Amino acid sequence: MQDNIAHDHSTGGEASSQARRYCISICGGTGCHAYKCEKVSEAFVEEICRRHVESDIEVKTTGCHGFCERGPIVVIYPDHIFYQRVKPEDASVVIDNLLNGTKVVENLLYVDPNTQQKVINIDEVSFYKKQCRLILGNNGKVDPEKIDDYLALDGYKALRLVLFGKTPKAVVDEIKRSGLRGRGGAGFLTGQKWEICRRAEGETKYIVCNADEGDPGAYMDRSVLEGNPHSVLEGMAIGAYAIGAHEGIVYVRTEYPLAIKNLRTAIEQAEQFNFLGQEVLGSGFDFSVRICQGAGAFVCGEETALIASVEGERSPEPRIRPPYPAESGLWRCPTNINNVETWASVPLIINKGADWYAAIGTEKSKGTKIFSLVGKVNNTGLVEVPMGITLREIIYEIGGGISNHKKFKAVQTGGPSGGCVPASLLDLPVDYESLTEAGSMMGSGGMVVMDEDTCMVDVAKYFLNFLKDESCGKCTSCREGIAQMYDTVLRITQGKGQNEDIGLLENLGQVVQAASMCGFGQTAANPVISTIRYFRDEYTAHIEEKCCPALVCKDLISYTIEPEKCGGCTVCAKACPCGAIMGEPKKVHEIDQKKCIKCGICLSSCPPKFRAVSIVSPVIS
C-alpha cells in the first residue's frame, strides 16, 4: 500500500498538490482560529472556485505554524512565500498575483522588527531562521484530517521498518542510543524507561500518551495533536511493539476540543489503513488506541495521578513510588507513559537513525525541544530549537527582542513551578542540566519573558496562587507549605512584610521540596527560591522601604495627575469606574486616593498629547 506513495519534499511535501502549480497552506491551529482563519480558508476556496482554477491551486488547512503572534498565517508552496495577518479580503489579490506571475503581495509580508526589512521566504523569517523544526515542521504541510498527507511525508514508514525489520529489543536499543529524554518535564531517558517496561513481568501492558498540558500559556502538545496526530500514533505503535503492549491510551484535556476531534479522526483513519487494530500491516502485532478525556486537574500531568484518573478516581492524586508505573501502573500492569512530544520524536529516530538524532543537541540533552515563547517579547508562539541553544538566541534572535524597546529582566522556564532566570544568565545554554543548576527546569516547555516593568515578587505571588489551588492536597508539606508561602509573599506585596519573611520563605521552600511526594510539590517552590536568589533586592525594597521598584504592587503605589500636564479634557474622569477623579472641564483634575481602586484605567485613557497620569511609589517618588 505504502510503496506507491510519493515522497517529494521539494514543494513542502504536499502529495495531493504535486500536479498543481501552487498549494496555499493556511494555519488552522487554535491560535489562528482566534483570528478567524476558517474565514480566510473559505475565502480562498471560494475565489479559486469562482475563477475555475482548481487544477492549478490547492488550499490546505493545516496545523499550527507556530508564529501565533502573526496569525492568520498563509504560506504559498512551492515558493515558500510567507504571509501574515491575512484577512478574507486578501484572497483575491493573492490569487491574482499567483496567476499573473507577480506572486508576492507586499503588504502581507513580514517586516523584521530589528532590520525593518520585508521578508518573502518563510525560511528567512527571523522567527523561523534559527529553529530546528523536526516535529513542528510538518504541521504546516499536512491537513490533520487527511492521512494521505501524512503518508506522503514518509508517514508510518518507521512503523513498517520496525514491524518487518527490527526486534523489540533492537527498537529499545535504538531509542536508548539516540539519547531521547522524556519531554514532559522530568527528562528521564526514554529508552531506559521502555526497557524497564519491556522486562517487567506480566502479559498485559499499556502505552499512555500524556497530553494533560496544564501550564499557563503552554500549548506545545496541543498543537502537535491538532496538527499532526498521526506522528504521535505512529510513535505510540512503535513503543507498544517495543515493550509488548497491545492497548494505548491518549490522556488529553477535555478543553482541547480541536485536538480531540483531529485525534479521533486520525485513529479512525489509521484503523482503516490497518496501522492500528488487529494484525497491524499483516505483521501479527495487535495494537489499538483510545482517548481518555481528563477534567483539567493540573496534578494529572504527574503520571501516577494520571493513572488514577484513567482508572476512574474522581479526585486523582499521586501514588507512592516504587513501584514505578513502568513496573506497576494502570490496573497494576506495567505501563509506559510518555509525553506527546516524546512520542512524536520516535518515528524520526527510527527513520533517520539514532546517530542522526544524537548528533543534535548537547552531550546529555539530545534532539530538539518545543517551547511556548510568550510574554514581553516581539515574536510570540511555538519555537522548536536544538538543545544547547542559548536563552539569548531564543529571546533576541527568534523572539525578536523585548517589546517596546524595554530592557530584558528575566525569563521563567518550565511552567508555573519553574524558576526565573535573570539577565546575567542570558547566555545560559538551554538543556536539562544547565536550567536545573540555574534554579529553574526544562519542564514541559513554557518560556515566559519578562521586562523591566515586571515585579519579581508579584511574579512569585502569581505562580504560587496558581500552584496552591492545583495541589491535590495529599502531602501536608505541599498543601500547607505552598499556601503558607503564598500568604507570606502576599503580605510582602501589601507592604506588610517583615525582615524575617525572606528567610521564612527560603526555609518553607526547602521543606516543600524535600518532603513532597511527587514532582509537583518538589518543584513548587522554584518561583520563590529563584526570585529570592536573583532578585533579593526587590523583596528587601517591598519589606524595608514599603515600595515596589517596578510600580506594580497595588498596595505600594498610587496614581496621580501631574498638574502641569493635565489639559482638563475630562477623559480620565469619565473612564474612572469609581468616581475617584474630580475636576471641571479645561481645569486640572485630581485623584481622590481614598476612592481610587488602582485599576489603571486613568493611565491608559489619558490622551497621548497630555500623558498627565503617572504611577508613583512612596520612596521612588
C-alpha positions as CSV (number, residue, x, y, z in Angstrom):
1,M,0.0,0.0,0.0
2,Q,2.7,2.5,1.0
3,D,5.2,1.6,-1.7
4,N,3.4,3.7,-4.3
5,I,3.3,6.8,-2.1
6,A,5.2,9.8,-3.5
7,H,7.8,11.4,-1.2
8,D,8.5,14.7,-2.9
9,H,9.7,17.2,-0.3
10,S,10.7,19.9,-2.7
11,T,7.2,21.5,-2.7
12,G,6.7,21.2,1.0
13,G,5.6,17.5,0.9
14,E,2.1,18.1,-0.4
15,A,1.3,14.8,-2.1
16,S,-2.1,15.8,-3.4
17,S,-0.8,19.1,-4.8
18,Q,2.1,17.7,-6.9
19,A,0.0,18.0,-10.1
20,R,-0.9,21.6,-9.2
21,R,1.2,24.7,-9.6
22,Y,0.6,26.0,-6.1
23,C,-0.5,24.9,-2.7
24,I,-1.9,27.6,-0.3
25,S,-1.2,26.3,3.3
26,I,-3.3,28.1,5.9
27,C,-2.7,27.7,9.6
28,G,-5.6,26.1,11.3
29,G,-4.2,26.0,14.8
30,T,-6.2,27.2,17.8
31,G,-4.3,30.5,17.9
32,C,-5.2,31.3,14.3
33,H,-8.8,30.2,14.9
34,A,-9.0,33.1,17.3
35,Y,-8.2,35.3,14.3
36,K,-10.9,33.6,12.2
37,C,-8.6,31.6,10.0
38,E,-11.6,29.5,8.8
39,K,-13.0,32.6,7.1
40,V,-9.6,33.0,5.4
41,S,-9.7,29.4,4.1
42,E,-13.3,29.8,2.9
43,A,-12.4,33.0,1.0
44,F,-9.5,31.3,-0.8
45,V,-11.6,28.3,-1.7
46,E,-14.4,30.5,-3.0
47,E,-12.0,32.6,-5.0
48,I,-10.4,29.6,-6.6
49,C,-13.8,28.1,-7.5
50,R,-15.0,31.4,-8.9
51,R,-12.0,31.5,-11.2
52,H,-12.2,27.8,-12.1
53,V,-8.5,27.3,-11.3
54,E,-8.9,24.3,-9.0
55,S,-6.4,22.4,-11.2
56,D,-3.7,25.0,-10.6
57,I,-4.2,25.9,-7.0
58,E,-5.0,23.9,-3.9
59,V,-6.0,25.2,-0.5
60,K,-4.9,23.2,2.5
61,T,-5.9,24.0,6.1
62,T,-3.1,22.7,8.3
63,G,-2.0,22.6,11.9
64,C,-0.3,25.4,13.8
65,H,2.6,27.1,12.0
66,G,4.0,28.3,15.3
67,F,4.1,32.1,14.7
68,C,0.9,32.8,16.6
69,E,1.7,36.5,17.1
70,R,1.2,37.0,13.3
71,G,-1.9,34.9,12.6
72,P,-3.7,34.0,10.4
73,I,-0.6,32.6,8.7
74,V,-0.6,31.7,5.0
75,V,2.3,30.0,3.2
76,I,2.4,29.6,-0.6
77,Y,4.3,26.5,-1.9
78,P,6.5,25.7,-3.8
79,D,7.9,29.2,-3.4
80,H,7.6,29.2,0.4
81,I,6.1,32.7,0.4
82,F,5.2,33.7,3.9
83,Y,2.1,35.9,4.5
84,Q,1.0,37.1,7.9
85,R,-2.2,38.7,9.4
86,V,-4.1,37.6,6.3
87,K,-7.8,38.6,6.0
88,P,-10.5,37.1,3.9
89,E,-10.5,40.1,1.5
90,D,-6.8,39.4,0.8
91,A,-7.6,36.2,-1.0
92,S,-8.4,37.7,-4.4
93,V,-5.2,39.7,-4.7
94,V,-3.1,36.7,-3.6
95,I,-4.7,34.6,-6.3
96,D,-4.3,37.4,-8.8
97,N,-0.6,37.6,-8.1
98,L,-0.1,33.9,-8.4
99,L,-1.9,33.7,-11.7
100,N,-0.3,36.7,-13.3
101,G,3.2,35.9,-12.3
102,T,3.7,38.7,-9.8
103,K,3.4,36.2,-6.9
104,V,4.2,38.5,-4.0
105,V,1.7,40.7,-2.2
106,E,3.9,43.3,-0.5
107,N,1.6,44.5,2.3
108,L,1.1,40.9,3.6
109,L,4.9,40.2,4.1
110,Y,6.5,40.0,7.4
111,V,8.6,43.1,8.4
112,D,11.6,42.2,10.6
113,P,11.3,44.3,13.8
114,N,15.1,44.8,14.0
115,T,16.1,45.4,10.4
116,Q,12.7,46.8,9.2
117,Q,13.2,44.7,6.1
118,K,10.3,42.8,4.4
119,V,10.9,39.1,4.2
120,I,9.4,36.8,1.5
121,N,10.6,33.3,2.1
122,I,9.4,31.6,5.3
123,D,12.9,30.2,5.9
124,E,14.3,33.7,6.1
125,V,11.8,35.0,8.7
126,S,13.8,35.6,11.9
127,F,11.3,33.7,13.9
128,Y,11.9,30.5,11.9
129,K,15.5,31.0,10.9
130,K,17.3,29.6,13.9
131,Q,14.7,26.9,14.7
132,C,15.2,23.2,14.0
133,R,11.6,22.2,13.3
134,L,11.8,18.4,13.3
135,I,8.5,17.8,15.0
136,L,6.6,21.0,14.1
137,G,7.9,21.3,10.6
138,N,5.2,19.1,9.1
139,N,2.5,20.9,10.9
140,G,2.3,23.4,8.1
141,K,2.4,20.8,5.4
142,V,-0.3,18.3,6.3
143,D,-4.0,18.5,6.7
144,P,-4.5,16.7,10.0
145,E,-7.8,15.2,8.8
146,K,-6.2,13.6,5.8
147,I,-4.0,10.6,6.4
148,D,-2.7,10.8,2.7
149,D,-0.8,14.0,3.6
150,Y,1.0,12.2,6.4
151,L,1.8,9.2,4.2
152,A,3.3,11.5,1.6
153,L,5.8,12.6,4.2
154,D,7.0,9.0,4.9
155,G,4.2,8.6,7.4
156,Y,4.1,5.1,9.0
157,K,7.3,4.2,7.2
158,A,9.0,3.9,10.6
159,L,6.3,1.5,11.9
160,R,6.7,-0.7,8.9
161,L,10.5,-0.7,9.4
162,V,10.3,-2.0,13.0
163,L,7.5,-4.5,12.4
164,F,9.3,-6.1,9.5
165,G,12.9,-5.4,10.2
166,K,13.6,-5.0,13.9
167,T,13.1,-7.0,17.1
168,P,11.5,-5.3,20.1
169,K,14.9,-5.3,21.8
170,A,16.5,-3.6,18.8
171,V,13.9,-0.9,18.8
172,V,14.6,-0.2,22.5
173,D,18.3,-0.2,21.9
174,E,17.9,2.3,19.0
175,I,15.9,4.7,21.3
176,K,18.5,4.3,24.0
177,R,21.3,5.1,21.7
178,S,19.5,8.2,20.4
179,G,19.6,9.7,23.9
180,L,16.0,10.8,23.7
181,R,14.7,12.0,27.1
182,G,11.1,12.5,28.2
183,R,9.8,15.9,27.1
184,G,7.1,16.0,29.8
185,G,9.4,17.7,32.3
186,A,11.4,15.1,34.2
187,G,13.8,14.3,31.4
188,F,14.1,10.6,32.2
189,L,15.8,8.6,29.4
190,T,13.0,7.3,27.2
191,G,14.8,4.1,26.1
192,Q,15.7,3.2,29.7
193,K,12.0,3.6,30.6
194,W,11.0,1.4,27.7
195,E,13.5,-1.3,28.7
196,I,12.2,-1.4,32.3
197,C,8.6,-1.8,31.0
198,R,9.6,-4.4,28.4
199,R,11.3,-6.5,31.0
200,A,8.6,-6.1,33.6
201,E,6.6,-9.2,34.4
202,G,3.0,-9.5,33.1
203,E,1.3,-10.3,29.8
204,T,-0.8,-7.2,29.8
205,K,1.0,-3.9,29.3
206,Y,-0.2,-0.4,28.4
207,I,1.1,2.5,26.5
208,V,-0.1,6.0,27.5
209,C,0.4,9.4,25.9
210,N,0.4,12.1,28.5
211,A,-1.3,15.1,26.8
212,D,-2.5,16.7,30.0
213,E,-0.9,20.1,29.3
214,G,-1.9,22.4,32.1
215,D,0.9,25.0,32.3
216,P,-0.5,28.5,31.8
217,G,0.4,29.8,28.3
218,A,1.8,26.4,27.2
219,Y,0.2,24.7,24.1
220,M,3.0,22.6,22.6
221,D,1.3,19.2,23.0
222,R,-2.0,20.6,22.0
223,S,-0.6,21.9,18.7
224,V,1.1,18.6,17.8
225,L,-2.1,16.7,18.4
226,E,-4.1,19.3,16.5
227,G,-1.7,19.5,13.5
228,N,0.0,16.1,13.2
229,P,-1.8,13.5,15.3
230,H,-0.5,10.6,13.1
231,S,3.1,11.3,14.2
232,V,2.0,10.6,17.8
233,L,0.0,7.5,16.9
234,E,2.9,6.1,14.9
235,G,5.3,6.7,17.8
236,M,2.9,5.0,20.2
237,A,2.6,2.0,18.0
238,I,6.4,1.7,17.7
239,G,6.7,1.9,21.5
240,A,3.9,-0.6,22.0
241,Y,5.7,-3.1,19.7
242,A,9.0,-2.5,21.6
243,I,7.6,-3.2,25.1
244,G,4.9,-5.7,24.2
245,A,1.8,-3.7,24.8
246,H,-1.4,-4.0,22.8
247,E,-3.5,-1.1,24.1
248,G,-2.7,2.5,24.1
249,I,-4.4,5.5,25.7
250,V,-4.1,9.2,24.9
251,Y,-5.0,11.2,28.1
252,V,-6.0,14.6,26.9
253,R,-7.8,17.6,28.5
254,T,-11.5,18.0,27.6
255,E,-10.8,21.7,27.0
256,Y,-8.8,20.7,23.9
257,P,-11.7,20.1,21.5
258,L,-9.8,20.6,18.2
259,A,-7.1,18.2,19.4
260,I,-9.6,15.6,20.4
261,K,-11.5,16.0,17.1
262,N,-8.4,15.6,15.0
263,L,-7.0,12.8,17.1
264,R,-10.3,10.9,16.9
265,T,-10.3,11.3,13.1
266,A,-6.7,10.1,12.9
267,I,-7.4,7.0,15.0
268,E,-10.3,6.1,12.7
269,Q,-8.2,6.6,9.6
270,A,-5.2,4.6,11.0
271,E,-7.6,1.8,11.7
272,Q,-8.9,1.9,8.2
273,F,-5.4,1.7,6.8
274,N,-4.5,-1.1,9.2
275,F,-1.8,1.0,11.0
276,L,-3.9,0.3,14.2
277,G,-6.1,-2.6,15.2
278,Q,-5.7,-6.3,14.6
279,E,-2.8,-7.7,12.7
280,V,-1.2,-4.3,12.0
281,L,0.0,-4.3,8.4
282,G,-0.3,-8.1,8.4
283,S,2.6,-8.4,10.9
284,G,0.7,-10.4,13.6
285,F,1.0,-7.4,16.0
286,D,-2.2,-6.0,17.5
287,F,-2.4,-2.5,18.8
288,S,-5.4,-0.2,19.5
289,V,-5.6,3.3,20.8
290,R,-8.4,5.1,22.7
291,I,-8.9,8.6,24.0
292,C,-9.4,9.3,27.7
293,Q,-10.5,12.9,28.4
294,G,-9.3,14.5,31.6
295,A,-11.2,17.1,33.6
296,G,-8.4,19.6,33.8
297,A,-6.7,18.9,37.2
298,F,-3.1,20.2,36.9
299,V,-1.7,17.4,39.1
300,C,-2.8,14.8,36.5
301,G,0.2,15.8,34.5
302,E,2.1,13.7,37.1
303,E,2.0,10.1,35.8
304,T,0.7,8.3,38.8
305,A,-2.1,10.9,39.3
306,L,-2.9,10.5,35.6
307,I,-3.2,6.7,36.1
308,A,-5.6,7.2,39.0
309,S,-7.7,9.4,36.7
310,V,-7.8,6.9,33.9
311,E,-8.8,4.2,36.4
312,G,-11.8,6.4,37.3
313,E,-10.9,8.1,40.6
314,R,-12.8,11.3,40.9
315,S,-10.1,13.0,43.0
316,P,-6.9,11.7,41.5
317,E,-3.7,12.1,43.4
318,P,-0.1,10.9,43.1
319,R,0.7,7.5,44.4
320,I,3.7,6.3,46.5
321,R,6.6,5.0,44.4
322,P,8.1,2.5,44.0
323,P,6.7,0.6,42.3
324,Y,7.0,2.8,39.3
325,P,4.4,2.8,36.5
326,A,6.8,1.0,34.1
327,E,6.6,-1.9,36.5
328,S,3.1,-1.5,38.0
329,G,0.8,1.2,36.6
330,L,-2.6,1.0,35.1
331,W,-4.6,-1.7,36.9
332,R,-1.3,-2.9,38.4
333,C,0.1,-3.7,35.0
334,P,3.4,-2.4,33.5
335,T,2.6,0.9,31.9
336,N,4.8,3.2,29.8
337,I,3.9,6.8,29.9
338,N,5.5,9.4,27.6
339,N,4.6,13.0,26.6
340,V,3.2,13.9,23.2
341,E,6.4,15.5,22.0
342,T,8.4,12.3,23.1
343,W,6.1,10.0,21.1
344,A,6.3,12.3,18.0
345,S,10.1,12.1,18.1
346,V,10.1,8.3,17.9
347,P,9.3,7.9,14.1
348,L,12.0,10.5,13.3
349,I,14.6,8.5,15.2
350,I,13.6,5.2,13.5
351,N,13.6,6.7,10.0
352,K,16.9,8.6,10.3
353,G,18.7,6.7,12.9
354,A,19.9,7.1,16.5
355,D,23.2,8.6,15.5
356,W,21.5,11.3,13.5
357,Y,19.3,12.3,16.4
358,A,22.2,12.0,19.0
359,A,24.2,14.5,16.9
360,I,21.7,17.2,17.6
361,G,21.9,19.0,21.0
362,T,24.4,18.6,23.8
363,E,26.2,15.7,25.4
364,K,23.4,14.9,27.8
365,S,20.4,16.6,26.2
366,K,19.8,15.3,22.7
367,G,17.5,16.4,19.9
368,T,15.1,19.4,19.9
369,K,12.7,20.9,22.3
370,I,9.5,22.8,21.7
371,F,8.9,25.9,23.8
372,S,5.9,28.2,24.1
373,L,7.6,31.6,23.9
374,V,5.3,34.2,25.4
375,G,5.4,37.4,27.4
376,K,7.2,40.7,26.8
377,V,8.8,39.6,23.5
378,N,8.1,40.8,20.0
379,N,7.6,37.3,18.4
380,T,5.5,35.0,20.4
381,G,4.5,31.5,19.5
382,L,5.8,27.9,19.4
383,V,9.5,27.5,18.8
384,E,11.4,24.3,18.2
385,V,15.1,24.6,18.9
386,P,18.1,22.3,19.3
387,M,19.1,21.5,22.8
388,G,22.0,23.7,23.8
389,I,20.8,26.9,22.1
390,T,21.2,29.9,24.5
391,L,18.4,31.9,26.0
392,R,19.8,35.0,24.2
393,E,19.4,33.3,20.8
394,I,15.8,32.3,21.6
395,I,14.7,35.7,23.1
396,Y,16.6,38.1,20.8
397,E,17.1,36.2,17.5
398,I,14.0,34.0,17.3
399,G,11.8,36.2,19.6
400,G,12.9,39.4,18.0
401,G,13.9,41.1,21.3
402,I,11.8,42.7,24.1
403,S,8.6,44.5,23.2
404,N,8.6,48.3,23.1
405,H,12.4,48.5,23.3
406,K,12.3,47.7,27.1
407,K,15.1,46.0,28.9
408,F,15.1,42.3,29.5
409,K,14.8,41.3,33.1
410,A,14.1,37.6,33.5
411,V,12.7,34.5,31.8
412,Q,10.7,31.8,33.5
413,T,11.1,28.3,32.1
414,G,9.4,25.1,33.0
415,G,5.8,26.2,33.7
416,P,4.4,27.6,36.9
417,S,6.8,25.6,39.1
418,G,9.8,26.7,37.0
419,G,12.4,29.2,38.1
420,C,13.1,32.7,36.9
421,V,16.5,33.2,35.1
422,P,17.9,36.7,35.2
423,A,19.5,38.8,32.5
424,S,23.0,37.9,33.8
425,L,22.4,34.4,32.6
426,L,21.2,35.2,29.1
427,D,23.9,33.1,27.6
428,L,22.9,30.1,29.5
429,P,22.5,27.0,27.2
430,V,19.0,25.5,27.3
431,D,19.4,21.9,28.4
432,Y,18.2,19.9,31.3
433,E,21.3,20.2,33.5
434,S,22.0,23.9,32.9
435,L,18.5,25.0,33.7
436,T,18.4,22.9,36.8
437,E,21.7,24.3,38.0
438,A,20.3,27.9,37.5
439,G,17.4,27.1,39.8
440,S,14.8,26.5,37.0
441,M,13.9,23.5,34.9
442,M,13.1,22.3,31.4
443,G,9.5,21.3,32.4
444,S,7.1,20.8,29.6
445,G,8.3,23.8,27.7
446,G,6.8,27.1,28.9
447,M,9.0,30.1,28.5
448,V,7.7,33.5,29.8
449,V,9.8,36.5,29.0
450,M,9.7,39.5,31.5
451,D,10.9,43.1,31.0
452,E,12.0,45.9,33.3
453,D,8.4,46.7,34.3
454,T,7.9,43.3,35.9
455,C,7.8,42.9,39.6
456,M,9.5,39.7,40.5
457,V,7.8,39.4,43.9
458,D,4.5,39.8,42.1
459,V,5.6,37.0,39.7
460,A,6.2,34.7,42.6
461,K,2.8,35.6,44.1
462,Y,1.1,34.9,40.8
463,F,2.5,31.4,40.3
464,L,2.1,30.5,44.0
465,N,-1.6,31.5,43.7
466,F,-1.9,29.0,40.8
467,L,0.0,26.2,42.5
468,K,-1.8,26.4,45.9
469,D,-5.1,25.8,44.1
470,E,-3.7,22.9,42.0
471,S,-2.1,20.9,44.7
472,C,-4.0,17.6,45.2
473,G,-3.6,18.1,49.0
474,K,-2.2,14.6,49.7
475,C,1.1,15.8,51.1
476,T,0.9,18.2,54.1
477,S,4.2,19.8,53.0
478,C,2.8,20.7,49.6
479,R,-0.8,21.5,50.7
480,E,0.1,23.7,53.6
481,G,3.6,24.8,52.6
482,I,2.6,26.4,49.3
483,A,-0.4,28.1,50.9
484,Q,1.9,29.5,53.6
485,M,4.4,30.7,51.1
486,Y,1.6,32.4,49.1
487,D,0.3,34.2,52.2
488,T,3.8,35.4,53.1
489,V,4.5,36.7,49.6
490,L,1.0,38.3,49.6
491,R,1.8,40.2,52.8
492,I,5.1,41.4,51.3
493,T,3.3,42.8,48.2
494,Q,0.9,44.6,50.5
495,G,3.6,46.3,52.4
496,K,3.1,44.2,55.5
497,G,6.3,42.1,55.2
498,Q,8.8,41.6,57.9
499,N,12.6,41.2,57.7
500,E,12.4,37.6,58.7
501,D,10.0,36.7,55.9
502,I,12.7,36.2,53.3
503,G,14.4,33.5,55.5
504,L,11.0,32.0,56.3
505,L,10.2,31.7,52.5
506,E,13.6,30.0,51.9
507,N,13.1,27.5,54.7
508,L,9.5,26.8,53.7
509,G,10.7,26.2,50.1
510,Q,13.3,23.7,51.2
511,V,10.7,21.8,53.3
512,V,8.2,21.7,50.4
513,Q,10.9,20.4,48.1
514,A,12.2,17.7,50.4
515,A,9.0,16.4,51.9
516,S,6.6,16.3,48.9
517,M,6.0,13.0,47.2
518,C,5.6,14.0,43.6
519,G,7.3,16.4,41.1
520,F,4.6,19.0,41.6
521,G,5.5,19.6,45.2
522,Q,9.2,19.0,44.7
523,T,9.4,21.9,42.2
524,A,6.6,24.2,43.5
525,A,9.0,26.4,45.5
526,N,11.1,27.3,42.4
527,P,9.4,30.6,41.6
528,V,10.0,31.8,45.2
529,I,13.5,30.4,45.7
530,S,14.8,31.6,42.3
531,T,13.4,35.1,42.6
532,I,14.9,35.5,46.1
533,R,18.2,34.1,44.7
534,Y,18.4,36.6,41.8
535,F,16.1,39.5,42.9
536,R,16.5,39.6,46.7
537,D,16.8,43.4,46.5
538,E,13.2,43.6,45.3
539,Y,12.0,41.7,48.3
540,T,14.0,44.0,50.5
541,A,12.5,47.1,48.9
542,H,9.0,45.7,49.5
543,I,9.7,44.9,53.1
544,E,12.0,47.6,54.3
545,E,11.1,50.6,52.1
546,K,7.5,49.6,51.6
547,C,7.8,50.3,47.9
548,C,7.6,48.3,44.6
549,P,10.5,49.2,42.4
550,A,8.6,48.1,39.3
551,L,5.5,50.1,40.3
552,V,3.3,47.0,40.0
553,C,2.0,46.0,43.5
554,K,-1.2,48.0,44.0
555,D,-0.9,48.5,47.8
556,L,2.5,50.1,47.3
557,I,1.7,52.5,44.5
558,S,-0.5,55.5,43.8
559,Y,-1.9,57.0,40.6
560,T,-1.5,60.8,40.4
561,I,-2.2,63.5,37.8
562,E,0.6,65.9,37.1
563,P,-0.9,69.4,37.2
564,E,1.5,70.9,34.6
565,K,0.5,68.3,32.1
566,C,-3.3,68.0,32.7
567,G,-5.4,69.7,30.0
568,G,-8.7,69.2,31.8
569,C,-10.1,67.1,28.9
570,T,-12.2,65.0,31.4
571,V,-11.5,61.7,29.6
572,C,-10.0,60.1,32.7
573,A,-12.9,61.3,34.9
574,K,-15.4,59.7,32.5
575,A,-13.5,56.5,32.3
576,C,-12.9,56.1,36.1
577,P,-15.2,53.3,37.3
578,C,-15.4,54.5,40.9
579,G,-15.7,58.3,40.5
580,A,-12.3,58.9,42.1
581,I,-11.3,61.7,39.7
582,M,-12.5,65.2,40.3
583,G,-12.2,68.4,38.2
584,E,-14.0,70.7,35.9
585,P,-13.6,70.8,32.1
586,K,-10.4,72.6,31.0
587,K,-9.1,72.7,34.6
588,V,-6.6,70.5,36.4
589,H,-8.1,67.2,37.7
590,E,-7.2,65.4,40.9
591,I,-7.5,61.8,42.1
592,D,-9.1,61.0,45.5
593,Q,-6.8,58.4,46.8
594,K,-9.4,57.1,49.3
595,K,-11.7,56.2,46.4
596,C,-9.1,55.0,43.9
597,I,-9.0,51.2,43.4
598,K,-5.8,51.4,41.3
599,C,-7.3,49.8,38.2
600,G,-5.1,51.9,35.9
601,I,-7.9,52.9,33.6
602,C,-7.0,56.6,34.1
603,L,-3.4,55.9,32.9
604,S,-4.5,54.1,29.8
605,S,-7.3,56.5,28.9
606,C,-5.3,59.8,29.3
607,P,-4.7,61.1,25.7
608,P,-1.1,60.8,24.4
609,K,-0.9,64.6,23.9
610,F,-1.2,65.1,27.7
611,R,0.2,61.9,29.3
612,A,-0.7,63.5,32.6
613,V,-1.3,60.4,34.7
614,S,1.6,58.6,36.3
615,I,2.3,56.0,38.9
616,V,4.3,56.8,42.0
617,S,5.7,54.8,44.9
618,P,6.3,56.4,48.3
619,V,10.1,56.1,48.2
620,I,10.7,56.2,44.4
621,S,8.7,59.4,44.0
